[in-house]
Amino acid sequence: MEEVSKLPLPEAFLDFLQANGLDASIYIASDTPRYIRLKPGSEGDLREIEAEINCNLERVAWLPGFFSLPPHLQIANSKAYKEGKIYGIDAASGAAVLALNISGGDNVLDLCAAPGAKLCMIADLLGDSGSVTGVDIARHRLAACRTMLQKYALGDRCRLFVADGTTFSLGPVRKFSHSRSCESACKEDTFTEWTSRRPWKERKKARKARKPAASALIAESDSPELIFYGRDSGVLGTSKSELYQIVCRSEVLSRGYDKVLVDAECTHDGSIRHIQKYEHWGWETLHQRVLNAERTDNLTNLQIKLLTNGFKLLRLGGLLVYSTCSLTVSQNEDVVERFLKENASAELQEIDAAKDWPCKSGRIPKTLRFDPVTSQTSGLFVAKFTKLAI
Ligand SMILES: C[S@@+](CC[C@H](N)C(=O)[O-])C[C@H]1O[C@@H](n2cnc3c(N)ncnc32)[C@H](O)[C@@H]1O
């Protein structure tokens, strides 16, 4: 405990850890490395990148395409980063994406997508088939995700919606049979190639439709707002009514998403780098925005709703990964337990690749926990489910 009290962490955070039965000593592992993921196709540039950032990149043996760096090395100003050859993403986050077993042709839903590190990895794994639908409630964060997709030239098969993930109900893009008369099809507006330079009138209309105007978050009743789509995302050429068609329950079993990621909003207590940002914003802000009991109760309700809705949109036999960067039992195992109780068709799945991962089991068998001491990564909880026919 003596060592813990030397941590540059506020009392409120240490109290939070204690109240949640978490061992504060894991945060002493201050030499936890940073990680990068190499853009597929950039392997040949490895030596050049090392020379530029002036350090050796150490391959992460258990995670293809990932390399570790010394904790304090900054990559944001490097040429390789600016040119989109490397991504900054923690290894535990990479493991959560790998747990989805993405394969070409999958239609993937990322329900809490912004700022998009995992979404980019999903898009890279998909390659040139399938689709990715990214949803996030925070417009400014999803706009950053759009910038990232464009920077890494990954947008072709993606579409992004500002929407509430607890109620989002659009299925994967479908190819519509064009049996309707040409006349009715032509009367309706169809989506043309996406452009950021929309006409002034259209932008004004969209701005007006956003309420409340001052807020960065969408109102709960608002319908999803499409803020980006790529040329192979399936959006091009469909009409608004086709795109915004809600998938019904019976249909979702065969035509829902193949893979769903619910990387839920949480207290972020597993990421010490995130917590330390509050040193600048003020520890009081950390308490108000993150740790107070009312907020954490609301969070667990949000998490269960996100998980439940993500599962609703999953096809039969599809896979869903639930992850949080919190290490509290209430935001992880408790959520999983409650969800399993309420969803008879949900079954926890073994994450096969995890036998080679440096993590430990959560309190529920088949769930995983990464933490700085066990894994040399940020803290992350991961659970994987499938949908059974019942
Ligand atoms: C842990 S972050 C996701 C990180 C992201 N998956 C990545 O890899 O970059 C959680 C996200 O959930 C979003 N969020 C919070 N409430 C939401 C809701 N009701 N629906 C959709 N997204 C929500 C937040 O805006 C935040 O961007």
Ligand as a Chemical Component Dictionary entry (heavy atoms), coordinates in Angstrom:
data_LIG
# 
_chem_comp.id                   LIG 
_chem_comp.type                 NON-POLYMER 
_chem_comp.pdbx_formal_charge   0 
_chem_comp.three_letter_code    LIG 
# 
loop_
_chem_comp_atom.comp_id 
_chem_comp_atom.atom_id 
_chem_comp_atom.alt_atom_id 
_chem_comp_atom.type_symbol 
_chem_comp_atom.charge 
_chem_comp_atom.model_Cartn_x 
_chem_comp_atom.model_Cartn_y 
_chem_comp_atom.model_Cartn_z 
_chem_comp_atom.pdbx_ordinal 
LIG C1  C1  C 0  -14.526 2.978 -25.563 1  
LIG S1  S1  S 1  -15.070 4.153 -26.719 2  
LIG C2  C2  C 0  -14.980 3.265 -28.224 3  
LIG C3  C3  C 0  -13.591 3.188 -28.790 4  
LIG C4  C4  C 0  -13.578 2.666 -30.206 5  
LIG N1  N1  N 0  -14.192 1.366 -30.314 6  
LIG C5  C5  C 0  -12.175 2.584 -30.772 7  
LIG O1  O1  O 0  -11.602 1.503 -30.868 8  
LIG O2  O2  O -1 -11.618 3.629 -31.137 9  
LIG C6  C6  C 0  -16.774 4.202 -26.411 10 
LIG C7  C7  C 0  -17.573 5.010 -27.407 11 
LIG O3  O3  O 0  -18.958 4.807 -27.127 12 
LIG C8  C8  C 0  -19.650 5.965 -27.535 13 
LIG N2  N2  N 0  -21.004 5.922 -26.944 14 
LIG C9  C9  C 0  -21.424 6.282 -25.722 15 
LIG N3  N3  N 0  -22.756 6.090 -25.606 16 
LIG C10 C10 C 0  -23.171 5.583 -26.782 17 
LIG C11 C11 C 0  -24.438 5.172 -27.288 18 
LIG N4  N4  N 0  -25.551 5.242 -26.541 19 
LIG N5  N5  N 0  -24.494 4.733 -28.553 20 
LIG C12 C12 C 0  -23.390 4.663 -29.336 21 
LIG N6  N6  N 0  -22.159 5.035 -28.905 22 
LIG C13 C13 C 0  -22.067 5.483 -27.642 23 
LIG C14 C14 C 0  -18.764 7.095 -27.059 24 
LIG O4  O4  O 0  -19.055 8.271 -27.765 25 
LIG C15 C15 C 0  -17.369 6.527 -27.353 26 
LIG O5  O5  O 0  -16.903 6.990 -28.583 27 
# 
loop_
_chem_comp_bond.comp_id 
_chem_comp_bond.atom_id_1 
_chem_comp_bond.atom_id_2 
_chem_comp_bond.value_order 
_chem_comp_bond.pdbx_ordinal 
LIG C1  S1  SING 1  
LIG S1  C2  SING 2  
LIG S1  C6  SING 3  
LIG C2  C3  SING 4  
LIG C3  C4  SING 5  
LIG C4  N1  SING 6  
LIG C4  C5  SING 7  
LIG C5  O1  DOUB 8  
LIG C5  O2  SING 9  
LIG C6  C7  SING 10 
LIG C7  O3  SING 11 
LIG C7  C15 SING 12 
LIG O3  C8  SING 13 
LIG C8  N2  SING 14 
LIG C8  C14 SING 15 
LIG N2  C9  SING 16 
LIG N2  C13 SING 17 
LIG C9  N3  DOUB 18 
LIG N3  C10 SING 19 
LIG C10 C11 SING 20 
LIG C10 C13 DOUB 21 
LIG C11 N4  SING 22 
LIG C11 N5  DOUB 23 
LIG N5  C12 SING 24 
LIG C12 N6  DOUB 25 
LIG N6  C13 SING 26 
LIG C14 O4  SING 27 
LIG C14 C15 SING 28 
LIG C15 O5  SING 29 
# 
